[in-house]
Amino acid sequence: MDHHPDFSSTEDEFEDDYEYQEFIREQRKLRQGHRIHLTEQQKKEQRIKEFYLNLMNGRVEQVLSELDNGLDVNQKLQNDWTPILVAASVANYNLVKELCKRGADVKSSRDGHTTLMLACNCPETTTPFEESCKVIELLLDMGVNPKIINRKRMTALMFAANNGNLEALELLFPVSDCKAEDNQNWNVLFWAVNSGKVKAVEYLVNKGVPFDKADVRGNTPLDLARENGFDEIIDLFSPEEDDEDFIIDNYKNDFESLFTDLKKGEKPQFFLDIYRMLNGVRCENLIRLFADREVNLLEFLSSTEDDLKKLGVQMPFQRKRLMAGIYRFHKNAFHPKSLPTIGKNELYSNMDAAAAILSSVKQMVTMEASLRYLMKNSSDLTLFSDDKEIRKAVFNIERQLKGLKVVVYKLNKKAIEWDTEIQSVNILTNKSGKRWFPWRKVIYILV
């Protein structure tokens, strides 16, 4: 059977417990104000503790009374706090003002945090931002430098941004280093986004603070907003037309859209694949650039950093993301099952033939892109040490490509035979296949 404490017990049951009785006696002495056992040092420590609590709770009269009774205005409190630092941390304007009058060192700091940083960091739940701004303005007038950084290289402006204090941002922005970055390469806009306060972010964006700057992890303020689901902030960075709707309206992945009007030797664009890759490496804002330049899949997958720069990808972190994604793509080996096969005795429709040809062409484009990528980046890659192995590898690739061309040629020939034999309407051909029939263009692509 389970047992539990008997909460109906009374103090009488503990009368024989010496430690309990001693505890009760000590508590009674404390309540009655007995301090007969306190040394002078203990009394001083007790006085400082009470002074610290009065500062934290904003008891101006008690604080000033202690100072009038001889306590040093720059007295070191627990954990290296000073009165002015405590008063600034709770943004108590009256306390800060009185302490400054009595000679408090407004330029003191604790662990690299200045009085200005502490005032900027005071949350609105502790003190209204209006009161905090009065303290900030007073400290600026007293000569506190807003450009000082702490051990993490953060400035007072960053603390105000992280706190979402718009009024403080407006006070500090004109006198601060707005381009400063902390140890993780966060500028003031990163910290504003981190706060989730839309107005603070909007103010900084309107002031021209760059929002495409990447931190040490390769993330931008936009990435940070997406990670935290700050939709209103995301809209501030990308108010343009939705790229997904743009792609759906302008690009299709069907056979006719990809192969119609292709010239001899021209490759299909396969832009939907580029679109997916750009999303995969978090470069969605480059979709319009690649679409406007009409970049095809072959060019995209064989790009170098110089190619991307010439294309118009200006930000280094974006080029690094793209190059890392392209490298990971080429690092994966081609699988034989990725190529379509046709059984000799299997029934095959025009739709099946079109899907097989489409897949084969895309595979050949990516294979060619891999070869171009290797040739362009051969100086940065570790290849075979033996020329014989290189020639063998190239021979195997050529043999596979030739075999693939044969398969595609046979598919094309078979499809043409079906079209001449069957006169029913289908979605792949017009009434006259000879006028625009796209199969022959596939041959031009592959030859």
Secondary structure, 3 states (H helix, E strand, C coil): CCCCCCCCCCHHHHCCCHHHHHHHHHHHHHHCCCCCCCCHHHHHHHHHHHHHHHHHCCCHHHHHHHHHCCCCCCCCCHHHCCHHHHHHHCCCHHHHHHHHHCCCCCCCEECCEEHHHHHHHCCCCCCCHHHHHHHHHHHHHCCCCCCCCCCCCCCHHHHHHHCCCHHHHHHHHHHCCCCCCCCCCCCHHHHHHHHCCHHHHHHHHHCCCCCCCCCCCCCCHHHHHHHHCCHHHHHHHCCCCCHHHHHHHHCCCCHHHHHCCCCCCCCCCCHHHHHHHHHHCCCHHHHHHHHHCCCCHHHHHCCCHHHHHHHCCCCHHHHHHHHHHHHHHHHCCCCHHHCCCCCCCCCCCHHHHHHHHHHHHHHHHHHHHHHHHHHHCHHHCCCCCCHHHHHHHHHHHHHHHHHHHHHHHHHHHHHHHHHHHCCCCCCCCCCCHHHHCCHHHHHHHHC
